[in-house]
């Protein structure tokens, strides 16, 4: 068309005149018009694209690094709808194609109006390729995406990475979180014989971020099409075994069991540079805003969590004596006094998360410049109750104290109405008081089965591999990596091994029932026990006994205080008499001058006055205690009351010595466990080894003090030996040494054989409860597999008739879970063949019938944006500032490395300062 050619010639002449603003993108004027939607790409076709390859003088760049990043991300955001549509078309075309190569071919199929030349990087190839641009392409980037390459720049892409290479890195990093972008790019350079340059890592990171953004948008579209995009949809359907409820299934005491805990491995360092530190101002932050925000149903926002900052009144770690909890004052979970020194280095100090009993991630919250404070578990419980309803059982390592915090918070009435229960895991339970164990430990809680409520520990042992990746990342990239890891883990680890979990637990439960019942029969015969109810009565008796030990009787407390005050009064009286005697004796030899005599007199007068004041103060306290105790005559060492109170004080010293020994042994147990845990680094192992050496010496000192106190008792208490103490694994072993008022050796539940019988009985009860829960979960899983496969296949068929490319995405979504159906069915058959299997493999009927449910009739909603051509949104943003030259990318990578090295140095200083001497 002559008019179009004249317009193009005018644009080219204008560009040649204004060389000061020439750069390596598609021009100053018309490409902006294309980007903001005021002109279509076909107006730039023909010779214009070839003309852009001519080089001219570069303009002076006044942009900052912050500007470049924000402009680049803003430009990509505006192009995202077109890029998503292009990815949708490429994925469908690639699926239908015979060749499964990811590297695009330069051949023109005749439909291209013009071409674009750039470097394309694949796993084994990196070549300069000329790709065709169609008149229907809205952007150059979308034209490249349609051909399977992801550009590294939104305006003038000179390099792009194939989707195959990006997908390979995505999967490799999910399987091995240690694998970094730089390591992968260096691998590609080695494979292709290219020298590694820093800007290559930056280019790959830009392309990878864009690829993940497109995948996220594609997943969101599929969820909307399937009507599974409501706020709590994922949470309500997180685990097939936990949440896919069926009609007419037996009611469980705990409808869903979950575990929550904090982990400080996935912390993120605030980037600072030492040369920015001044005397009056703190160092400036080097974290730059990227303009990117993670949208995930797993992550609780900071604003949501902060709503519960004051809701609990106090943190779960409480030291108040008024706290009725038997474990009050025993815990220091990430004590702020110890962790506040690190807040100047870390922004996010870790994560707090909740997982179901099978390991599926339910919720994640960032712990921000704080330890494991009450607001994090409160926010998690609030969200879970709002989404999942009543009958929840939550395991927490300090669940006993958190129960008190929860009851006194604003969630208290809701917790009571929905019958939420706080529990303590088996591993952490051995460090709790015996009285706490009787109420919260998994062994004695009805309805738990064989669940140990320690799933978070196993989850963290794997996710800790992310630490090196997220430690120096931006806030967005840290959350992105954590969310992607758990999303992948939920499908390819938890769901893939779900039936293995069911099989192992079923087999374990049957073994316990078979072996323990025979042992229990012999124990009951030896103990002359005919009724199983006696075990429950023993548990209640032990609980009442320990409740009596939890607080000293007020009368005894006053008597001990009076006894100690009498001792102080006698000491102060003796001191006063000595001073008065010294005052009355005058030795002439000691007086040389009048001035010296005056000084001595004043000193003696001061000592006498102080002694008199101390005596008067002690006397007032003694008189007040005598009034409270109704003592008519002051006690003397010959009185029975004096001797009785002295024994009580000795008993208290005994208990305190026992408490000290107990705390040291528990710390040793935890340190030994951590030292042998997978993923513990060399430095941490070295620190733990030093701590164990110190701890062992402290235990020996505490053991000697305990034995001295035990000998002072009347009658003498049990002596402990080093070999005996280091083998203690439960604090219950210590609790039975505490009573100093009565002999419990004759109580049946204090007998070792009886206690073994008690635990064996409850272990059998647990195994039977586990069988009941597993039968329900097996029925849910087999029903879910059938319903989900049928629902998604029906949706796929309907969508294929309307939008085949979108139907392919639904097919990919279906295969995420269906690829494991074969192994699941085989494992379920293995469960059914176990001797003693009492469940069924006949699918049931789901209790959920709403839109998008697996058992519902599919109602497809095709989004209008997929049926109509994508129109670019108008924008006033100067998108040419999104251009990144090689020098810019090199500068970004250099600053990243500099900030990371400075952060490494700060962290090393912190570790040295905390190194035990």
Secondary structure, DSSP 8 states (H G I E B T S, - for coil): -HHHHHHHHHHHHHHHH-GGG--SSS-SSHHHHHHTTSS-GGGG-THHHHHTTS----------HHHHHHHHHHHHHHHHHHHHHHHHHHHHHHHHSS----S------S--SEEEEEEEE-SS-EEEEEEEE-TT-SSHHHHHHHTTEEES-SSS-SEEEEHHHHHHHHHHHHH-TT--HHHHHHHHHHHHT----HHHHHHHHHHHHHHHHHHHHHHHHHHHHTT--STTHHHHTS-HHHH--BTT----SSSEEEEEEEESSS--B--B-GGG--SSS---B-----S-----SSEE-HHHHHTTTTTTSS-S----TT---TTTT---TT-HHHHGGGTTTBSEEEEEEEEETT--EEEEEEEESSSS-HHHHHHHHHHHHHHH-S-EEEE-TTHHHHHHHHHHSTTHHHHHHTT-EEEB-HHHHTTS-HHHHHHHBGGGSTT-TT--S-HHHHHHHHHGGGHHHHTTS-HHHHHHHHHHHHHHHIIIIIITTHHHHHHHHHHHHHHHHHHHHHHHHHHHHHTT---THHHHHHHHHHHHHHHHHSS--HHHHHHHHHHHHHHHHHHHHHHHHHHHHHHH---GGG--SHHHHHHHHHHHHHHHHHHHHHHHHHHHHHHHHHHHHT-SS---TTSHHHHHHHHHHHHHHHHHHHHHHHHHHHHHHHHHHHHTSTT--HHHHHHHHHHHHHHHHHHHHHHHHHHHHHHHSSS------HHHHTT---THHHHTT---SS--TTSGGGSHHHHHHHHHHHHHHHHHHHHHHHHHHHHHHHHHHHHHHHHHHHHHHHHHHH-HHHHHHHHHHHHHHHTTHHHHHHHHHHHHTSTT-----S---BS--STT-TTS-------HHHHS--------S-GGGG---HHHHHHHHHHHHHHHHHHHHHHHHHHHHTS--
